[in-house]
Amino acid sequence: MRVIEAVAARLDQPVKMAGNLGIDLPSSGLWSENQIRNAIWRCIFCRHGSECAEWVNAGTPGVPGFCRNREFYLGRVRDAA
């Protein structure tokens, strides 16, 4: 997979992960634009891209322990409650 394809494949993962947590990332208002950008960059540079893709595409609830955005997502779930 070329670099551009690898990056493109990861761009949707933060949105899907948030969706698995019941949060509509684009319209939730829980994140600032800068926070979303940082979460996306953490996903792009994560070494667990394939594992994460399997996780989010399966609709598995929760956030995996290897996720670089784990605390970020879980903090937002607490904030939304």
Buried (B, 14 or more C-beta within 10 A) or exposed (E): EEEEEEBEBBEBBBBBBBBBBEBEBEEBEBBEEEEBEBBBEBBBEBEBBEEBBEBBEEEEEBBBEEBBBBEBBBEBBEEEE
